[in-house]
Amino acid sequence: MLCGFAAAPFGFRGILGLCNNFSYVVMLSAAHDILRQERASGNQSHVAPDPTPIPHNSSSRFDCNSISTAAVLLADILPTLLIKLLAPLGLHLLPYSPRVLVSAICSAGSFILVAFSHSVGTSLCGVVLASISSGLGEVTFLSLTAFYPRAVISWWSSGTGGAGLLGALSYLALTQAGLSPQHTLLSMLEIPGLLLASYFLLLTSEPQDPGREDEAETIARQPLIGTEAPEPKPGASWNLSLQERWTVFKGLLCWIVPLVLVYFAEYFINQGLFELLFFRNTSLSHAQQYRWYQMLYQAGVFVSRSSLRCCRIRYTWALALLQCLNLAFLLADVLLSFLPSMYLVFLIVLYEGLLGGAAYVNTFHNIALEASDEHREFAMAATCISDTLGISLSGVVALPLHDFLCHLP
């Protein structure tokens, strides 16, 4: 069900992907609460799960926060973008184990800092820690896939999709049950511990070239718990010259550009429009509707990221086109309010998640198939920039759009 690498028991294959993305997803699910919730100093444990709305502009038809949820998106993605931009330049010099340790520490710190924060600024610092954790972990684990059979991409993708679903669903369920956002976040501290236990105790190496029997026998017996990264073969990705890396990167653009567009469109919807797609005459409050949107989106992502074994898509540009059409349709509804029911938006959001997850898993699967052995590790790490770049651009555009729309009468 979940992904990861070749952990001994089948059930542990999904833990690494799930744990790596968990804090990132939870921070996006909590974005509305982070920006709206007024916390009384010294009385954190009694904050209501659904605080009274405080409209940004009483003359506006929208129930807006004074700051767009895109601000949380940017805090949750810009550090990841920086890590992924710098990773090809020298991150490979740092062994894998210390990277995983730093990732887990940052994840735990994000939950603690946001839970005990007294201000939006401090909360956003906690979100930044979640971003560092997710970005560093993704680059690390995707690079590791170069040392494993290609099928591991499907497990990794399914696990990250599982993180989206479990993170959004657990936040929704616990707050719906009456638990305060603070206690909800603190209850998730076990996830970073699970990441460390999975990597240092359960992960075992499985070479990508089973034909090399001597090497296979040696490596397969060794867990990746040392301080050294796996020994690359001669001519491995990180021994490429800058000119060779640039040549490989240009060849990746046919996969990178569609993935950037997919993520730009879907996160523009998620963090720019979700807050504005508010239906007043329903049984769900504004905060609850926002959490449901996030959960349904992540459910779609999980299903499609787990679909590689039964559905493979080569032309990912078609997914980018469909996602952009989703964006145009929902933006038109925000402006014109023609959708009669919140449940129609639920269906569109689920479909949006299906497109996004399919674009992610098929992009990396296609690269794994087409990249040569010596280029694969670099290609995986370099393509990581695609989703992060698209998400960052969407946050930058969504912030001024939020202010514009919230001042409309």
N, C-alpha and C positions, 0 to 999 in steps of 0.2 A: 504493500500500500504506500509506504513512504520510501524516501530515497536515502542515499548516502553512498558510501563506498563499500568495499567487500568486507563488511563486518561478518564475523563468524555466523551468528544466528541470523536467519532471514529477516526477522522483525527489526533488527537494529540498522538495516540498510538505510532507513529513512531518517534516522535521528539527526545526522549532521546537517542535512538540508533544512529540516524543520527548525532545529535550534538556531541555526545561523540567521534566518530571516524573521524569527519570532518577534524580537523586540522592535524591529523596524515596522512590522505590520501593526503591532499593538499601539505604537505611537501615532500612526495614521488613524487608527480606529478611535483613539482618545483625543484626536485633534480638536474636535468641537468642544469637549469638556475642558481641555487645557486652556483654550482661549476664552471660554465663557465663564467658567466656574470661579466664583469669588470665595476665596478661602480665608476663613477667620484665623488670625494668628493664634497658635496655641490650642486650636480646636480642630485639628485636621481630621480626626477620625469620625467626625459627625457631619461631614459635608454631604449634602443630599446628592444622590446619583443624578438627578435631573433638576439642576438649579433653575431658578426663575429666569426666563429670558430677559435680556437687557438689550433692546433694539439699538442698533447703531444710529438709525435715523427714523424717527417716529413717523415722518411723512412718506417713507418708502413703503412699497408693497411687499418688500422682502424683510424677513426677520434676520438681520445681519449681525454678526459679531463686529466689533470695531476693527478687528484685524482678520483678514481672510485666513481660512484654514490652509491656504497655500503657504503661509508663513511657516507652519509646522512642516509642510512638505519640503520646503527649501532647507530648513534645519535638519531634516531627516535624509536629505539627498546630497547636498553640496559637499559635505566631508567625504562621502562615498565617491563623488565625482573626482575630488582631488586625489584620493587614494588610487583610483583607477587610472587617472592620467599619469601619475608618477610611478605606478607599479612596473610598467615595462622598462623603466630606466634603472631600476636597481633593487626592487623589492625581493627579487629572487636571491639576493645575497643573504637575506635573513632566513634562517631555517624555518621549516614549517611549524614546528612545535611552539616556539615563542610567539609566532603570529596567532596561533589558535588560543594561547593563553591570554594574550592582550585582548583578543576579540571577546572572550568570555568575561573578562574583568569589565570591559566597557559596557557590555550588555547588562550585567548586574548593576553597575553604577547608574545606568540610565533609568532603571526601574526605581531605584532608591531616590535619586535626585528629583525626579518628577513627582514621586509620591509625597515627598516632604517639602516640596517647593511652596513658597509663599507668593510667588510672582510669576507672571508669564515669562519674563526674561530667564529666570532660573529654570523653569520648565523646559524652555527651548534649549538650554545648555544640556539638560538631560537627554533631549531628543538628539542633539549632536552626538552624544556618546553612543546612542543606539545606531546612528548612521555610521560611525567609525567601526563599530562592531560588525555590522552587516557588510559593509564594503570590503573591509580587510578579510573577513571570512569568505566572501564570495570569490575574490581574486585567488585566495589560497586554495580553496577546495576545487574550483574549476581548473586551476593549474595542475592540481593533483590528478585530475581525470586523465591527463596525458599518459599516466603510468598504469592505467587500467583498461580493460576491454571497453569498446565504444558503448556497449549497452549501459554502462554506468551513468551516461548522460541522462538517460530516461529516469533512473532512480534519483539522481540529484534533482532533476526538474520536478519530479513528482513530490519530493520532500519539501522543496521550497513552496510548491503549491499547497501542500499540507500545512505549512507554517502559516500561510495566508488564511486558510480556512479556520484552523484551530485558534490562531491569534484573534481574528475578528470575532469568531463565534464565542470564545471564552470571555472576551471583554463584554460582548453583548449580553451573554447569559448571566454573568456575575452581577453586572450593573442592573439588569432587568430584575434579578432576584432581590435587589435592595442593598447590595454591597456598595460601599462608597468607592469612587474611582481610586482613592489612595490605597485602600485595602485590596482592591482588585489588582493593582500594579504590584503590591508587595507579595501577593500570593503567587506571582509568576517568577519569583527569584530562583526557583528550582530549575528553570530552563537553562541558564548558563552553566549550572553544575552538571546538568545532564550532557551538555555539549562537551565539557572537559572529560567526563567519564567515558563518553562514547569514543572520543578521539584517542585518549591515552590508554584505555583499557580494552576496547572492543575492535578498533580498526586494525586490520591486517592488510599487508600489501599483496597485491595480485598483479603480476606483470602483464603488460599489454601484448607481449609477443610470446605466446605459449610454446612456440617452436624452439625457443632457447631453453632446453630442459635444465641445464646446469644452473643457469641464472634463475630460472623459475623456482627450482627447488630451494635455492639459497634465499631468495627474497620472500617467498611465500611463507616461510617459517618465522619471519621477523615482523613483529608489530611495529607500527610507526610511532614509537614512543621515545625514540632517541632525540637528541638535540640537532641531528643532522638531517637535512632534506634528502630525499631519495637521490641516489647517484644517477645523473643523467647519462645517457649513452653518448658516445662520441658524435659530435655534430648536432647536439640537442639544441632546442630553441634558443636558449639564452646565450649560446655561443655564436649566434648570428651577428653579422656586422650591422651597423645602422642602415646601410643601403639595402641589405637583405630584408631587414625588418620593415622598412618602408615599402619595399616591393610586395611583401606578404600582406601588409596592411591595405595597400591599394586593391589587392585581389579580394579582400574581405568586404569592400564597400558595397558590393551587391547584396550582402547580408546585413551589413550594419545600417545602411540608410533606411530600409523598410522597418527595422526594429526600432530605430529612433522615432520614426513617425508613429508607429503603433503606441509606443509608450508616451509620446507627447500627447496624443489624442486622449488616451484613456486616463492619464493623470490630470489632464486639464479638466476632464469630466469629474474625476473623483474629488479633487481638492479645489476646483474652481466653481463647479456647478452643483455638486451634491448639497451643499449648504443652502443653495437658492431653490432647489427642487423641493420645496416645503409645502405640504398639503395641510391646511389648517383644520378642516372639519373631519378629523380622523381620531381614532383611539390612541394613536401614537404621538408622543410629543416630538418637538423638533429634534432634540438630541437623540431620541429613540429611532426616528426615521433615518437620521444620519448613520447610526450604528448598523441599522438593517441594510442600508445601501452598501456599506463597507463589507458586511458579512456576505451578502449575495454576490458582490463582485469577486471576493476571494473564493467563494464556492465555485464560480465559473472558472477561475484561474486554476484551481486545484484539479477539476475534472479534465480540463484540456491539457494541463501539464502532465497528466498521468495517461494520456491517450496515445502516446507514441507507438505503442505496440499494435494498435489497431487502426491508426490513422496517421499517415505521414504526408506532409505538405511541402513541396519543393518551392513553389512560387509564393514566397512570403509577402511579396508586394501586394498581392490580392487582399491579404489580411490587413495590411496598412490602409488600403483604400476603404475597406469596410469599416475600420475603426474611425477613420476621419469622417465618414458619413454618420456614424453614431454621434460624434462630437457636434456636427452641424445640426443634426435633428434635435438633440437635447438643448443646445444653445438657443435654437429657435423656440423651443417650448418655454425656456426661462424668460424669453422676451415677450412671447405671445400668450403663454398659458393656455394651450389648446388641449393638452392631455387631461382627460376627465378623471383619471384615477391614479392613485399612488401605486397600485399594483401593476399597472402598465409600465411604470418606471422601474419597478422591481424586475420585470422580465427583460427590459432593455439593459439594465445593469448586469444581470446574469449573463446575457449574450455578450456584453462588453468584456466581461472576465474571460469567457470562452475564447474570444479572439486574441486577447492579450497573452493568455497562457499558451495557446497554440503557436503564436509567433515566437515566443521565447524558446520553447522546447525544440521546435523544428529548425530554428536558426542554428542552435548549437549542435543539433544532430547532423545537419547538413555539413557544417564545418568539420565535424569529427570524421565524416565520411570522405570529404574531399581534401582535407589538409594532409600533407605528407607527414610521416612520423617525426621528422626533424623540425617541422614547423608547428605541430599541433599544440604544444604547450603554450607557445607565444600567441598563436591564433586565438586560443580560448581566453587567455588573459586580456588580449587586446579588444576582443569583441565584447567583453564585459562593459566597456564604456558606453555601448549603444543604449541600453535601457536607462542608465543613469543620466546620460546626456539628454535624452528625450524627456525624462521626468524633470530635470533641472530647468529646461527651457519652458516646460508647461507651468512650473511654479512662478517663473519670472513674468510670464504673460498673464497668469491668473490673478496676480496681486492687483495690478491696476484695473483689470476688468471687474474685479470684486468691488472696488471703490466706486467705479462708474455705475455699475448696476445698482448698488445700494443707495445711490443718490437719485435714482429714477423715481418719479412720483407714482 
